[in-house]
Amino acid sequence: MARIYSIFLFFLLNVLLTGAAWSQTTVSGVGSAPLEITSQRLEADGALREVVFSGKVVAVQDGMIIRSNKLIVRYLASREEISSVEAVGEVRIEKSGRIATAGRGLYEVAEGTVVLTETPRVQQGENSIEGDEIVFFLEEDRSIVKSRSGSRVRAVLTPKEKTVGP
């Protein structure tokens, strides 16, 4: 199951990384489907090395939809490499019946991690997992769901019905 969620978030990262086309960034391994990002505002700040999409942000690519209040793309001084991508506020990611929600999602390129915080939850059908923090290690195909003191991780796993053959 963790593998399913890791794959889902890997697709999310591909969408977010291609969103930096404005800076002519080349990211290897990213699909060639067009990406459309709409927002009420876009601010680019060269001194801070970031671009901020804000106000009802919607990013769509190849059947995946990412919604958030703000999407922040940070890049290195060379302006050719992305250092991080952060979705903030009412984050919702949908693809093929899978839904991830959180208050914040942060992809750190150098670490190869995606961290969902602020009430994160990943759901596919009746199956879901939630905690205080969900960390995906993309290169290692593993994830950790953490809870703070006094709270607990919660997973709901619904077995599929087996059909009996003749």
Backbone hydrogen bonds, N-H to C=O, Kabsch-Sander energy under -0.5 kcal/mol:
donor,donor_aa,acceptor,acceptor_aa,energy
5,Y,1,M,-1.9
6,S,2,A,-2.3
7,I,3,R,-2.6
8,F,4,I,-2.3
9,L,5,Y,-2.4
10,F,6,S,-2.1
11,F,7,I,-2.1
12,L,8,F,-1.7
13,L,9,L,-2.3
14,N,10,F,-2.0
15,V,11,F,-2.0
16,L,12,L,-2.5
17,L,13,L,-3.0
18,T,14,N,-2.0
19,G,15,V,-0.8
19,G,16,L,-0.5
20,A,17,L,-1.5
21,A,18,T,-1.1
22,W,19,G,-0.5
23,S,20,A,-2.0
24,Q,21,A,-2.2
25,T,20,A,-1.0
26,T,80,E,-0.5
27,V,25,T,-0.6
28,S,26,T,-0.5
30,V,27,V,-1.0
36,E,60,V,-2.3
38,T,58,V,-2.7
40,Q,54,S,-1.1
40,Q,55,G,-1.6
41,R,54,S,-1.8
43,E,52,V,-2.6
45,D,50,E,-3.0
46,G,44,A,-0.5
49,R,45,D,-1.1
50,E,45,D,-1.8
51,V,73,V,-2.4
52,V,43,E,-3.2
53,F,51,V,-0.5
53,F,71,L,-2.9
54,S,41,R,-2.6
55,G,69,N,-2.4
57,V,68,S,-1.9
58,V,38,T,-2.4
59,A,66,I,-2.7
60,V,36,E,-2.5
61,Q,64,M,-2.1
64,M,61,Q,-2.3
65,I,94,E,-2.5
66,I,59,A,-2.7
67,R,92,R,-3.0
68,S,57,V,-1.8
69,N,88,V,-1.1
69,N,89,G,-2.2
70,K,88,V,-1.8
71,L,53,F,-2.7
72,I,86,E,-3.3
73,V,51,V,-2.9
73,V,71,L,-0.5
74,R,72,I,-0.6
74,R,84,S,-2.9
75,Y,49,R,-2.3
76,L,81,E,-2.9
79,R,76,L,-2.2
83,S,74,R,-2.4
84,S,74,R,-1.5
85,V,107,Y,-1.9
86,E,72,I,-2.8
87,A,105,G,-2.7
88,V,70,K,-2.9
89,G,103,G,-3.1
91,V,102,A,-2.0
92,R,67,R,-2.4
93,I,100,A,-2.6
94,E,65,I,-2.7
95,K,98,R,-2.0
98,R,95,K,-2.4
99,I,123,Q,-2.9
100,A,93,I,-2.2
101,T,121,R,-2.9
102,A,91,V,-1.7
103,G,117,T,-1.6
103,G,118,E,-1.2
104,R,117,T,-1.6
105,G,87,A,-2.6
106,L,115,V,-2.4
107,Y,85,V,-2.9
108,E,106,L,-0.6
108,E,113,T,-2.3
109,V,83,S,-1.8
109,V,107,Y,-0.7
110,A,83,S,-0.5
112,G,108,E,-1.4
113,T,108,E,-1.5
114,V,136,F,-2.0
115,V,106,L,-2.7
116,L,114,V,-0.5
116,L,134,I,-2.9
117,T,104,R,-2.5
118,E,132,D,-0.6
121,R,101,T,-2.6
122,V,129,I,-2.3
123,Q,99,I,-3.1
124,Q,127,N,-2.6
125,G,97,G,-0.9
127,N,124,Q,-2.0
128,S,156,V,-2.2
129,I,122,V,-2.0
130,E,154,R,-2.6
131,G,120,P,-1.1
132,D,146,K,-2.7
133,E,146,K,-1.6
134,I,116,L,-2.3
135,V,133,E,-0.5
135,V,144,I,-3.1
136,F,114,V,-2.9
137,F,142,R,-2.9
138,L,112,G,-2.2
138,L,136,F,-0.8
139,E,112,G,-0.5
140,E,137,F,-0.5
141,D,137,F,-0.8
142,R,137,F,-1.4
144,I,135,V,-2.5
146,K,133,E,-3.2
146,K,144,I,-0.6
151,S,148,R,-2.2
154,R,130,E,-2.8
156,V,128,S,-2.9
157,L,155,A,-0.5
158,T,156,V,-0.5
165,G,163,T,-0.6
